[in-house]
Amino acid sequence: MLNTGDTAPDFTLPDQDGNPVTLSSVLAQGPVVLFFYPAALTPGCTKEACHFRDIVGEFTAAGARVLGISADDVAKQKQFDTTHNLGYPLLSDTDKSVAKAYGVSRRIGLLPNQRATFAIGADGTVVAAVRSEINMNVHADTALKALAAG
């Protein structure tokens, strides 16, 4: 998994509407919080995504954009967004290439990705890396604190 101080790998993936999102283009607008979740519409991932939704205004106030990412296809990401009114891009990494680049792809088990979050400065440097499979709220809270401190 990437650590604080590492350079975040660039990528382009489709969002829930099928529009391409390139990390470097989003970073040109300011910091990014990229959170990987195992599977859309599951209880833990819903709790995590809704917590990001509920405090997205705080990220916006810090000049940061939130991006969610999983191996789910575009249609499932759209359903996840619509069902929970998430309101931020959910990226579809169906081949898990981005998860692999960030070191969060599972080698075994039923779920394709580990739950991990990266707060990335506008220069592409990881300012915080969070991994917790069971404490869903720690991801958004830790990322927000790291961006506020930086």
N, C-alpha and C positions, 0 to 999 in steps of 0.2 A: 504494500500500500504506500502511496505517496506520503511524505511527511512534511512538516513545516519546513519551509525554505526550498523545497523542490519546485521546479518549474512545471506548471500544469500542461499536459499535452493538449495541443489544439485538436479540434475535431469539428465535423459538420454532421448533424443528425436531423431527421425530420421531427417537427413538433406534432402535437395532437391534431393539428389541422393540415399536416403534410408539408408545411413550409420548412425549408432548410434553416437551421440555426447553427452558426459558426461561433465557437467560443471566442476566438480572437476579435470578432466583430462586436460581440456583446461586451467584452472587456474594454473595448475602445470607448465605451460609454461609462465605465466605472467598474468597481469590484463585482464579483459574482459569487454566489453561494450555490454550489453544485451538490445536490444530494442524490445519492444512489439508493434506490429502494428495491427490495426483492420482487414484488409483484403488485400491480395495481389492483385495487378493489378488495384487498385482504385487510383484516382488522388492524394489524400493526402498521401497515403502510398507509392506511387511511388515517389512523391517528397521527402519524408523523406528517403526512401531507397537509392535513387540516391544521396542525399546529403552525406549519410554515404559512399557510393561508391566513391564519388568525393574526400573525405578527408581521405579515408582509409589509405593512405600513412602516414598521420600524426599520426594516431593511431598506425600503425606499428612502426614508429619512436619512439613512447612513450612506445613500448614494449607490446602494447595491441592488443587483437583480438576482432573483431566485430562479434556478433551473432544476427541475426534477428529472431523473433519468432511470429507466429500467429496460429490461429486455422485452417488455410488452410491445405489441405492434401498435401502429398509429391508431387504429380503431379502438383498441382497449384503452389507450391513453385518453382518447377523446371521451369515451364513456366515463372514465375516472374523473376527468375534469368537469364534465357536465353533471354527473351525479353529486359531486361535492362542491361545485362552484369554486374551484381552486383558483382560477384566474391568473396563472403564471404558466410558462411553457413546460410541458412534459415531453421529454425527448425519448424517441424510440431507438434503442440500441439492440436490435434483434440478433445481430451476429456477435454481440458482447465484445466487440473490438475496443470500444471505449472503456468498458469495465476492466478489460485486460490491461489496457494502457495505464489505468489508475490503480491497478493491483487489487481490485475488489471482485473479480470474477471467482465464483466458487468452482472448485475442482470436483467436488462430490456433493451430493445432496439434491433435493428436489428443486430448490430455489436457485435461479441463475446468478444472482448478485448478492454480495454482502451488503448490509446496511452501513453506509459510510457517507460522510459529508466533508466537503472541502470548501473552505472560505479562501477565495483567490483574489489577491490584490489586482488592481488594474494593470500592473506590469506583468501579470501572469504567474507570480510567485504565490505558492500556497502559504497562507498566514495561519491557518488552523486545519487540522485533520482530525476528524471525529469518527470513531468506530464504536458503536454500541448496538447490539442486536435486540436488546430488551428495553432500554430506556429511550423511547421515541422522542421525547421532548428535548433531550440533551443536545441533539443535533442542531436544531435551530437556535437554541439558547446559547450554545457555545460559539457557534459561527457569528452570531450577532455581537457577542462580547468581544470576539477577536477583531471584528471589523471596527467596532467602536474604539478599541484600544489602539488600532493601527492608524 
